[in-house]
Amino acid sequence: METTIVFVHNSDLTSDENNAAANTADYVPLIVDSESKKEKKSCKNLIYALDIVLSLFIFGPLVSFYWNSTWEFLDLFFFVNEPEMSNFICWILGLLIIFPTYLFQKSFEGLNTCFERSTSLRSKLFQIVIRICYIYTLGIGVLLQWRGLWNLIDIFFFKDWKRQMYLSLICIAFLSLTRATKILLSNPFILYRDNYSQFYTGVSRHRFEVFKKYYFYILLN
C-alpha cells in the first residue's frame, strides 16, 4: 500500500471562497504512514520483544551455566588448599590470555580475510576451528580474570557490609564520571551476536555499534 499524502492549509481562513483563491504555496503536505509501514513497525517491535525473551531466558542462563560449571571446576581442582595462590594465578593467567588476544587482533583479522578469499573446504574448516579456539580461549581468559580478582577481593578486602556499600558507591560514582556505566551490564547477561567480518575485533565498552542487518537487536545496548 502506498504512502498517503494529505495537504493541509496554512492560513486561518475558513471560507470556501478564500480557500479556493489561496495559492497552492499556502498548502503544506502532511505525510501519513501507510499500513505497510505500520506493519513493519509492529514486526520490529515483535522481534525486539522476542530478542529480550531469548536473551533473558535462553542465552543468558546458558552463559551462566557455563561460567558456573567452569568456576566450580577451578574451585574443586585448582590449588584447593591454597585459595590465595589459586585466585592470584587465575587473575594473572586471565591477563596473560586477554592481553595478547586483543594486541594481535588485527593479525587474526588478516588471517580470517585470507580464509574468506579461499574457496577450498580445508581452508573453511580451518577457519571454523580457529574461530572456536579463539573465542573459547578468550572466554576462559575473561572467566579466569573475573574469578581471580573477585575471590581476592573477598579474601583481602572489606568483610563488613558497610565498607562494601561504600566501595560500591565509590565505584558507581567513578564509572558515572568517566561515562563508563554500561560496564556494569557486562557478562553474562548480554547477548553479543557474532559478526564474522569483525570477529577478532574487541568491542569497545564506550562505543558499541549495533549492526542493523541483524535479525535480532542486541539486548541492553
N, C-alpha and C positions, 0 to 999 in steps of 0.2 A: 504494500500500500504506500502511495506517495505521501510526502510531507505536505500538509495543508498550510497555505499562506493566506491570512486574513488581513485586510488593510483597514487601519483604524485612523480616523480623522484627528488632526492635531488640535483644531480650534474648539472653542466652546460654543460655536454656533450650532443650533439645533434645527432650524427651519429647513424645509426641503429645498427652498429656492436658494438659500445661501450655500447649502451643501452642494447643490448642482453646479453653482457658479464657482465653487472653490477650485483652485488649481490642484493638479494631481500631486504637486510637490508637498501639499499640506497633508498628505496621507503617509502614514508610517506602517511598514509591513510588520505584522506580528506573526512570528513563526510558531505554529502549533505542532507538537510532536505527533508523529503518526503512530498508528497501532503497532507497526513493526518495531519502532524504537522502544515503545513501552514494553513489548515482549522481550526485546534484547535486554533491557534493564532488569526485568523480572528474572530472566535467566541468569544474569550476572549475580544478582542477589542470592539466588538459589545456590549457585556454585560456591559463592563465598561462605554461605552458611554450611554447606557440605564440607568445605575445607576446614572450617572450625571444628566440626564434629570429628572428621578424620584425624586432625592433629591432636585433639584433646583425648580422644577415646581409643585411638589405634596407634598412631605413630609415637606419641608422647609416652604412653605406657610401655611400648616395646623398647624404646631407648632407656627408660628407667629400669626395666628388667635386665637389659644388657649391662648397664652401669652397676646395678646392684650385684649381679652374679660375679662380674669381674672384680669388683671391690671386695666382696666377701671371700673370693678365692685368694686374693692377696692377704686378707686378714688371717686366713687359716694356714697359709703355707709360706709366707714371705717374712722371715725373721720374726716368728711369732713371739718368742721370748724377749725380743728387744724392739719394742714398738717405736722408740725414738729413732733408732737406726733404720728400721723398716720404712718409716714415713719420710725420713730425710733422703734415703736412697731413691724412693719413689719420686720425690719432688725433683731431685737432680736429674734422674732419668727422663722425666717428663720434659724438663727444659732442654735436655740434650736431643730429644726427638723433635720437639716443636721448632726449635731454632733453625736447624738445617733444612727442614721441610719448607719453611717459609723463605729461607735465604736463597734456596735454589729452585724456587717455584717457576721462574722464567725458563730454566733448563728443562723442567718437566713439561712445560707448555710447548717448548720447541720439539721435544721428543714426541709428544702427543700429536703435534701437527704433522710430523713425518709419518706417523702411523695412519693418520687420516688420509694422507695422499696415496698411501699404498692400497692396492686392491687385492693383495694376497690374503688368504684365510689365516695363514700363520701370523701375519702382522696384526690382524684384527684380534686374534686370540691373545697374542702377547700384550696388546693394548688393554684388553679387558683385565688380564692378570695384574698388570702394573697398576691399573686404577684401583682394583680391590686391595692390593697390598698397600698402596699409598694411603687410601682413606682409612684402612684398618689400623695401620701403624700410627697415623696422625691421631686417630681416635684414642688409641692406647696411650699416646703421649699426653693428651689432654686429661684423660682419666687419672694417670699417674700423678700429674701435677696437682690436680684437684685433691686427690686422696692424701698425698703427702702434706700439702700445705694445710688442708682442713684439719687433719689429725694433729699436726704440730701445734696449731693454734689451740686445739682442745687440751693438749698436754701442758703447754707452757704459759698460756695467756688467759687472763680474765675468767676465773672459775666461779664468780658470783654473777647473778643476773643483772645487777645494777651496772656493773662495769661493761658487761656485754651490751646492754642497752645504750650506754654512752658511746661505745665503739661503733655500734650500728648507726647512730645518729651522725657521728663524725664522718663515717663513710658515705652516707647519703648526701650530706652537705658537700663533701668534696666532689662526688660524682655530679651533683647538680651544678656546681660552679664550673666544672670542666665540660659540661654538656655531654656527659657520657652515661646518663642514667639507663639507657637501653641495655647496658651491660648486665643490669640486674635481671633482664629477661633472657639470659644466656641458657645454654643446655641445661636440662634435656628436653624442655617443652617447646622448642621452636623447630618447626619443620623446614629444612633448607632443601629445596629441590636441586638435583644435580644438573648443572649447566656445563655440558662437556666441552664447550668452546672455551670456558674459563675454569675448568675442573681443578687445575693446580694453582689457582689464584686465591689467596686468602681473602675472606670477606672483611672489609673494614667495619669496625664496630661503631664508627661515627657516621659512615655513609654507606648504607645498604641499598642497593638499587634493585627494584622489583622489575623483572622482565615480563612484559605484558603478553608474551607469547605463551606463557604457562597457562595450562587449563585451570589450575587452582592458584589462587592468590596465596602468598606466603603469610602465614598467620602471625599476628602481633608484630608486623614490621614497623 
